[in-house]
């Protein structure tokens, strides 16, 4: 794993608040950010169980699908991706994420959205076993106990100076790891990328402390939703800091934190660290959608 950079954001904030972004997106060129963290111990477990294949789930532009495909290739494991949306079957060449996954050896199996809703049920899993044989199952988004264990390693000794730790929230694995590893004086703030209150219960499955809050005001309409305000913010942030942000997760979290700073949410002299969880591979696919809608595209430097 590459050395992680804590990059100070040189923006003038009120109340002597300092902001640093932990560039966990730089920990690997293809399995970046929290995906590398979540897969670390799951890959070791798959090897320990002598499994030869990984099966997992995801949508059209899933960071998780891309990461599992590359990680499997790297570790000599066959990978099978169960993809939501049967209409994508003949659109692989048009989809940068699915094309990347296939190029790295992943077998793509497309199912209807109705079928996909049953992916966690015993009958669905048994049918997969009948079709593919013995495999190691990695859940959608990668979140399980081993994934949380990996995410507990995001914070290091040098991060002890911060009293607020902020991250985007998808399936709850990353924030659970941060909650478990945080020091007593640190508050963990999660910014859900999805609508709904179900995440609290999901996080409580893995989190062992009560040192956290979810701030649900910055999902921009729900998972995968984006508007001109967010596009302009992400591009302006890149221009000022040279830090690219993805529009699904980290971009919304950074927008939320900076908005809360200007609304005096944080006490004076607060030291805040933002966790950049990667996801930059999804920008290409999002830009395709934005061009179709005649909206500005997102800027990135990698």
C-alpha positions, 0 to 999 in steps of 0.5 A, spaced: 500 500 500 502 506 498 504 512 503 497 516 504 498 523 504 494 528 509 493 534 505 491 540 508 486 544 504 488 552 504 481 555 504 480 561 509 474 558 514 471 562 519 472 560 527 480 558 525 477 551 523 482 547 519 481 542 514 485 536 512 483 531 507 486 524 507 488 522 500 486 514 501 484 515 494 492 514 492 493 508 496 492 504 490 491 506 482 486 501 481 483 498 488 483 505 491 481 508 497 476 504 502 475 498 496 482 496 498 481 497 505 475 492 505 478 487 500 484 486 504 482 481 509 477 478 505 482 476 500 486 473 505 480 469 508 478 467 501 485 464 500 485 461 507 479 457 505 482 455 498 477 458 494 478 459 487 473 464 485 470 471 488 462 472 487 460 479 488 454 484 486 454 491 483 451 496 478 453 499 472 458 504 474 460 500 481 467 502 484 466 495 488 465 491 481 472 494 478 476 493 484 474 486 485 475 485 478 482 487 479 484 485 485 482 478 483 486 478 477 492 480 482 491 475 487 490 469 481 482 468 483 477 468 478 471 473 479 464 473 477 460 479 478 452 479 478 450 486 475 444 489 476 440 490 470 439 485 464 439 491 459 446 492 460 448 485 457 450 488 450 452 495 452 459 493 456 463 496 450 459 503 452 460 502 459 467 504 462 466 500 469 464 494 466 469 494 460 474 495 465 472 489 469 471 484 463 478 486 461 481 484 468 478 477 467 471 478 471 465 474 468 459 478 468 452 475 469 446 480 468 440 479 472 433 483 472 432 489 478 427 484 481 432 478 481 437 483 484 433 485 490 433 477 492 441 477 492 442 476 499 436 470 500 439 463 501 435 461 494 439 466 490 445 464 493 444 457 492 442 458 485 449 461 484 453 455 487 449 450 483 452 455 477 459 457 479 461 451 484 464 453 491 466 461 491 468 466 496 462 471 497 463 478 497 457 482 499 455 488 495 459 494 497 464 489 500 461 491 507 462 485 512 466 484 519 473 483 515 471 489 511 470 493 517 477 490 520 480 493 514 477 500 515 479 500 522 486 501 519 484 508 515 486 512 521 493 512 524 497 515 530 498 522 526 491 523 525 490 524 533 490 531 532 483 531 529 477 532 533 472 531 527 473 525 522 468 525 516 466 520 511 461 519 505 457 513 507 454 507 502 453 501 505 456 503 512 463 499 512 467 505 512 464 509 517 464 503 522 471 502 521 472 509 523 468 509 529 471 503 532 478 506 531 477 513 533 480 516 539 475 518 545 476 525 543 474 524 536 467 525 533 465 521 527 460 524 522 458 520 516 454 523 510 450 518 506 450 518 499 443 514 499 436 517 502 433 513 508 434 512 515 436 505 514 443 506 515 443 507 522 441 500 523 446 497 518 452 501 522 450 499 529 451 491 526 459 493 526 460 499 530 462 498 537 461 506 540 456 511 540 461 517 537 458 518 531 452 522 527 449 521 520 448 528 517 443 526 511 442 533 508 447 532 502 445 526 498 442 531 493 436 527 491 439 520 492 444 515 490 447 517 484 444 523 483 447 530 481 446 537 479 449 543 477 451 546 484 454 539 485 458 539 479 460 546 479 462 545 487 467 539 485 470 543 479 471 549 483 474 545 489 479 541 484 481 548 481 483 550 488 486 544 491 488 540 485 484 534 489 479 530 484 472 528 488 467 523 485 460 525 485 457 519 488 460 519 495 466 524 497 464 530 493 457 530 497 461 529 503 466 535 502 460 539 500 456 538 506 462 539 511 464 546 507 457 548 508 456 546 515 463 550 517 460 556 514 453 555 518 457 554 524 456 547 525 463 546 528 466 549 534 471 554 534 478 551 532 476 545 530 480 540 526 477 536 521 479 531 517 476 528 511 477 521 508 477 521 501 475 514 499 476 514 492 471 512 487 474 516 481 474 511 476 466 512 476 467 519 473 468 517 466 461 514 466 458 520 470 461 524 465 458 520 459 451 521 462 452 529 464 454 530 456 448 527 454 444 532 459 448 537 456 451 539 463 458 541 464 463 535 466 467 533 472 474 535 472 480 530 475 487 529 474 488 522 474 
